[in-house]
């Protein structure tokens, strides 16, 4: 363990709550539950050391309660030198004991979805509160595993009613405040019981964008600068590198991607070009090249410039999917059950943009995945991810002929939707491309 | 700027924020040496319980993107004072 070098020079401490989690983001946590959860979090420390914690409730007049440890839920800049950063990233912080005005202040990021025993799409308030109260009592981060004072969120602790600090944390708090003797728990022995952990499904359903986001059927999916963009209609969702969703609410394409025609309400395919990191959008028989989030001048240009002809010799007038395969650095465009491969590392790519010889080929060459996919990305260790309806299939790096590729749920794995009560995958047909089951049933 | 440079820059920011690298000083525009960066990555890896390689490998980047407490892991009293002064300003 590590100590900050600061401690309270008393063992009777008071605490208060200045603000609560936003009900719209954390609907499963009414005020009473927050107070009970925080009381249990203090109890974890007072079970190990001779500390007493007294809650100073609000007097109902709107005046702020004080106390030694003041808890609040804040967003972004909140005037303490430790701005929050939206969902994910930093979750909370607390100031060490002392005489400074901020000593003991404990702040939680109100952009997080706080929960009590929720699933992986939310953050367990109790677990984080125990950690932060450790700071408010004088403990620094520990590198020991297990320790509640490890800096990284490890997921919820199992049972908050029977939670006990690990040895490292007990030794740390006892170093500061001594060893507890007797059975005094240090908090009100008549703690209200917490209800059964809120159902993540109920939590998610209260989100207005739930149906759009969790139903699948995306027009295009793209890995752009290491983040995955899910385009649907006139909007998109964005999943960050660590797998967290930037927001449950979709962003408007027109407000972010500047230069697409007004009224754009469907994008066929998008990919980031490896050679110059520009982003290519395909809509109907035209394409746009974006530098960052703005379309370059001279676009749109006709899709015919890509020189894609079907086996019957017709010019392709629409792209279904596009991606650059990290495995070989080549770009693949899909349309009407066929695909073409491009080598965009060639210096003359702006002048002539022709597919490599031998193309088109049949989509069925990508064995084990749907032949009429919505879109494809390279992700992880160079694996190819195929998206169709509400499912995705992963072809491991370089793999083309994997016998069995198990589909997984886009909604659950990428978009913070609850797992359905029954099976989340379609019946696993031997030939998935022939699947006729109800893919949207999830 | 290539994606690799961006990743390196973000990692440097992360390491400074959590106390593994000295905070940037606008008066001197101090540059981090390659050795200093590698040393910081190793300390971060040891603290986080991942393999010590000194490079930004996948496991390290994953750990850096794990949600966490915003207090630094290596806390100097000087750092805490600076932050409080910044707040007062």
Interface residues (C-beta under 8 A of the other chain):
Chain A: X4 X5 X79 X80 X81 X82 X84 X88 X89 X90 X91 X92 X93 X94 X96 X100 X102 X112 X123 X128 X131 X132 X135 X140 X141 X143 X145 X151 X152 X153 X225 X226 X240 X241 X242 X244 X277 X381
Chain B: X2 X3 X6 X7 X18 X46 X47 X48 X49 X58 X61 X62 X63 X65 X66 X67 X68 X69 X70 X71 X72 X73 X75 X77 X80 X83 X84 X86 X87
